[in-house]
Amino acid sequence: MPSLFRRKRLMAVLIGFIVLVALIGFSIRDRDSLTTPEKFFKDTVGWMQSIIHKPVSLVDNSVDNIQNMFEVYEQNQVLKARLSEYKGVIKDNQRLKNDNAELRKTMGKTESLSDYSPIQATVIARSSDRWFEQMTINRGEEHGVAKDMAVLTSEGMVGKIKSAGAFHSTVQLLSGFDRSNKISSWVVRKDKNEAFGLIEGYDGESGRLLLKGIKLDKELKKGDTVISSGLGGVFPSNLRIGTVEEVVNDQFGLTKTAYVKPFADLFNINHVIVVDRSVQTVENEDQKEDGDS
């Protein structure tokens, strides 16, 4: 009895195996169409794959997009940093070029002022509350600087030494001049003799110097050049001051006043030249003695 049961089970397994092989062979052979169960199974698997693929693809694309965003952000930060560095280099280069050009002009002006024993200096401080009146330079008595010496840039005169320390000095700018600070001046006129006047102040509203005491019979024109005369005994002669822009009669009608635009920019000064008049004075005295002898 048991042997009969085992034979039946063996026969069932063998028949099942034959049927499985037949089904496999039937499914893998080339056919033009699928059976209904195969179609149902294939569609079900396809739908499941579609359902699973969409969220997975969405998550995958989102992760890629986020990674790309971070990469773009990092690249943008790097580019911004490099752009800032590049702008800084351009600004530094421009400042160096401007500084170099100003130094070259100052050196050229120094050579043309060799008769006046020029002393080159750099502006190291300028008070915000007295910006239009004073500044400090890095030269003092140890360098030959003394009170009342003229101070100029490559463009023209900017002021005088107000006080001198051992290694630093305070410069009083032309824009800080008043009636107690006068510059004896000539107005150079084309095809005419020079007209005399005194720089006696500064008009803050128009940013021009006031040249007063001009005789009524002296005709001045816009653009006439104003230079130092050297007659006051303080400043050397022929230092460029500015150009005439406007001429008016004074309040009493006895003399004329000219508004003079300075050659030099009084508000943007970095390098200056301090002019020592003593050399010129000694040479003039020597020439006078030679003439007397």
ZANUDREN-141284 format. One record per residue (C-alpha): z, x, y. Coordinates in steps of 0.25 Angstrom, whole numbers. Layout:
% residues N
{rec {Z, X, Y}}
...
***
This chain:
% residues 293
{rec {0, 0, 0}}
{rec {3, 11, 10}}
{rec {-9, 18, 6}}
{rec {-17, 6, 9}}
{rec {-11, 5, 23}}
{rec {-14, 19, 26}}
{rec {-29, 17, 22}}
{rec {-30, 5, 31}}
{rec {-24, 12, 43}}
{rec {-33, 24, 40}}
{rec {-45, 15, 40}}
{rec {-41, 8, 53}}
{rec {-40, 22, 60}}
{rec {-53, 26, 54}}
{rec {-60, 13, 59}}
{rec {-53, 15, 73}}
{rec {-58, 29, 74}}
{rec {-73, 25, 70}}
{rec {-72, 14, 80}}
{rec {-67, 23, 91}}
{rec {-78, 33, 88}}
{rec {-88, 22, 89}}
{rec {-83, 17, 102}}
{rec {-83, 32, 108}}
{rec {-97, 34, 103}}
{rec {-101, 20, 109}}
{rec {-95, 23, 122}}
{rec {-101, 37, 124}}
{rec {-115, 34, 120}}
{rec {-126, 32, 131}}
{rec {-126, 17, 135}}
{rec {-132, 9, 146}}
{rec {-120, 0, 148}}
{rec {-105, 0, 145}}
{rec {-98, -11, 137}}
{rec {-89, -21, 144}}
{rec {-76, -14, 140}}
{rec {-82, -1, 144}}
{rec {-86, -6, 158}}
{rec {-73, -13, 160}}
{rec {-65, 0, 156}}
{rec {-75, 9, 165}}
{rec {-73, -1, 177}}
{rec {-58, -1, 175}}
{rec {-57, 14, 175}}
{rec {-67, 15, 187}}
{rec {-58, 5, 195}}
{rec {-46, 13, 192}}
{rec {-52, 26, 196}}
{rec {-57, 20, 209}}
{rec {-43, 14, 212}}
{rec {-36, 27, 209}}
{rec {-47, 36, 216}}
{rec {-47, 29, 229}}
{rec {-32, 31, 233}}
{rec {-33, 45, 227}}
{rec {-45, 48, 235}}
{rec {-39, 42, 247}}
{rec {-26, 51, 245}}
{rec {-34, 63, 242}}
{rec {-43, 61, 255}}
{rec {-31, 59, 263}}
{rec {-24, 71, 258}}
{rec {-37, 79, 261}}
{rec {-38, 73, 275}}
{rec {-23, 76, 278}}
{rec {-26, 91, 274}}
{rec {-38, 91, 282}}
{rec {-30, 86, 294}}
{rec {-20, 96, 292}}
{rec {-30, 107, 291}}
{rec {-37, 102, 303}}
{rec {-24, 102, 311}}
{rec {-21, 116, 307}}
{rec {-34, 121, 311}}
{rec {-33, 113, 324}}
{rec {-20, 120, 327}}
{rec {-25, 134, 324}}
{rec {-38, 131, 333}}
{rec {-29, 126, 344}}
{rec {-20, 138, 343}}
{rec {-32, 147, 343}}
{rec {-38, 140, 355}}
{rec {-25, 141, 363}}
{rec {-25, 156, 359}}
{rec {-39, 157, 364}}
{rec {-36, 150, 377}}
{rec {-25, 159, 379}}
{rec {-33, 171, 377}}
{rec {-44, 166, 387}}
{rec {-33, 163, 397}}
{rec {-27, 177, 395}}
{rec {-40, 183, 396}}
{rec {-44, 176, 409}}
{rec {-31, 180, 415}}
{rec {-33, 194, 411}}
{rec {-47, 194, 417}}
{rec {-42, 188, 430}}
{rec {-31, 198, 430}}
{rec {-40, 209, 428}}
{rec {-50, 204, 438}}
{rec {-38, 203, 448}}
{rec {-34, 217, 445}}
{rec {-48, 223, 447}}
{rec {-49, 216, 460}}
{rec {-35, 222, 464}}
{rec {-39, 236, 459}}
{rec {-52, 235, 468}}
{rec {-44, 230, 480}}
{rec {-34, 241, 478}}
{rec {-46, 252, 478}}
{rec {-51, 246, 491}}
{rec {-37, 246, 497}}
{rec {-35, 261, 494}}
{rec {-32, 264, 509}}
{rec {-20, 255, 509}}
{rec {-12, 260, 496}}
{rec {-13, 247, 488}}
{rec {-2, 244, 478}}
{rec {-6, 235, 466}}
{rec {4, 225, 462}}
{rec {5, 212, 453}}
{rec {12, 199, 456}}
{rec {24, 197, 447}}
{rec {31, 185, 453}}
{rec {28, 173, 462}}
{rec {39, 163, 466}}
{rec {35, 149, 463}}
{rec {42, 144, 476}}
{rec {36, 155, 485}}
{rec {22, 156, 477}}
{rec {14, 155, 490}}
{rec {23, 166, 497}}
{rec {28, 177, 489}}
{rec {25, 185, 476}}
{rec {31, 197, 469}}
{rec {23, 210, 465}}
{rec {26, 221, 456}}
{rec {26, 232, 466}}
{rec {37, 237, 476}}
{rec {41, 248, 484}}
{rec {40, 258, 472}}
{rec {25, 255, 472}}
{rec {24, 257, 487}}
{rec {25, 242, 491}}
{rec {32, 239, 504}}
{rec {35, 227, 513}}
{rec {23, 221, 521}}
{rec {12, 227, 513}}
{rec {0, 219, 511}}
{rec {-3, 212, 498}}
{rec {-17, 208, 493}}
{rec {-25, 205, 481}}
{rec {-40, 208, 478}}
{rec {-44, 196, 487}}
{rec {-35, 199, 499}}
{rec {-22, 199, 505}}
{rec {-11, 190, 499}}
{rec {2, 195, 507}}
{rec {12, 206, 510}}
{rec {24, 213, 504}}
{rec {36, 205, 508}}
{rec {47, 214, 501}}
{rec {46, 225, 492}}
{rec {55, 229, 481}}
{rec {55, 242, 473}}
{rec {45, 237, 462}}
{rec {42, 223, 467}}
{rec {38, 216, 480}}
{rec {37, 202, 486}}
{rec {23, 198, 492}}
{rec {23, 188, 503}}
{rec {10, 181, 502}}
{rec {1, 177, 513}}
{rec {4, 162, 510}}
{rec {18, 165, 513}}
{rec {15, 172, 527}}
{rec {21, 166, 540}}
{rec {21, 169, 554}}
{rec {30, 181, 551}}
{rec {20, 187, 542}}
{rec {7, 190, 549}}
{rec {-6, 198, 545}}
{rec {-14, 204, 556}}
{rec {-29, 200, 553}}
{rec {-43, 201, 557}}
{rec {-53, 190, 555}}
{rec {-66, 197, 551}}
{rec {-78, 189, 558}}
{rec {-93, 191, 555}}
{rec {-100, 199, 567}}
{rec {-87, 198, 575}}
{rec {-74, 205, 578}}
{rec {-62, 202, 569}}
{rec {-53, 192, 574}}
{rec {-38, 195, 574}}
{rec {-27, 185, 569}}
{rec {-14, 185, 561}}
{rec {-11, 179, 548}}
{rec {2, 171, 551}}
{rec {4, 161, 540}}
{rec {-2, 153, 528}}
{rec {-6, 138, 528}}
{rec {-1, 133, 515}}
{rec {-9, 120, 515}}
{rec {-22, 127, 516}}
{rec {-18, 140, 510}}
{rec {-24, 148, 521}}
{rec {-18, 159, 530}}
{rec {-16, 157, 545}}
{rec {-23, 167, 554}}
{rec {-18, 165, 568}}
{rec {-19, 171, 582}}
{rec {-34, 172, 582}}
{rec {-40, 172, 596}}
{rec {-48, 159, 600}}
{rec {-60, 167, 603}}
{rec {-62, 172, 589}}
{rec {-71, 164, 581}}
{rec {-68, 164, 566}}
{rec {-76, 158, 555}}
{rec {-73, 153, 541}}
{rec {-74, 164, 531}}
{rec {-70, 175, 541}}
{rec {-62, 186, 534}}
{rec {-47, 189, 538}}
{rec {-42, 203, 535}}
{rec {-29, 210, 539}}
{rec {-31, 218, 552}}
{rec {-20, 229, 549}}
{rec {-15, 227, 564}}
{rec {-1, 221, 560}}
{rec {3, 235, 554}}
{rec {7, 228, 541}}
{rec {-5, 225, 533}}
{rec {-18, 234, 531}}
{rec {-31, 230, 538}}
{rec {-43, 224, 531}}
{rec {-35, 216, 520}}
{rec {-42, 203, 516}}
{rec {-34, 191, 520}}
{rec {-44, 179, 520}}
{rec {-55, 171, 526}}
{rec {-55, 161, 538}}
{rec {-56, 146, 534}}
{rec {-52, 139, 547}}
{rec {-49, 142, 561}}
{rec {-41, 134, 571}}
{rec {-34, 135, 584}}
{rec {-19, 137, 585}}
{rec {-11, 126, 590}}
{rec {-11, 132, 604}}
{rec {-26, 135, 605}}
{rec {-23, 150, 608}}
{rec {-28, 156, 595}}
{rec {-34, 152, 582}}
{rec {-29, 151, 568}}
{rec {-38, 154, 556}}
{rec {-35, 148, 542}}
{rec {-37, 160, 532}}
{rec {-40, 158, 517}}
{rec {-34, 170, 510}}
{rec {-43, 179, 501}}
{rec {-33, 180, 490}}
{rec {-27, 169, 482}}
{rec {-12, 169, 486}}
{rec {-8, 160, 475}}
{rec {-14, 168, 463}}
{rec {-10, 183, 464}}
{rec {-8, 192, 453}}
{rec {-11, 206, 458}}
{rec {-10, 212, 472}}
{rec {-11, 224, 480}}
{rec {-1, 229, 490}}
{rec {-7, 236, 502}}
{rec {1, 248, 508}}
{rec {-3, 249, 523}}
{rec {4, 263, 525}}
{rec {-8, 271, 519}}
{rec {-18, 265, 529}}
{rec {-8, 266, 540}}
{rec {-5, 281, 537}}
{rec {-20, 284, 536}}
{rec {-23, 277, 550}}
{rec {-12, 285, 556}}
{rec {-18, 298, 551}}
{rec {-32, 294, 556}}
{rec {-26, 291, 569}}
{rec {-19, 305, 570}}
{rec {-31, 312, 566}}
{rec {-39, 305, 577}}
{rec {-28, 309, 587}}
{rec {-29, 323, 583}}
***
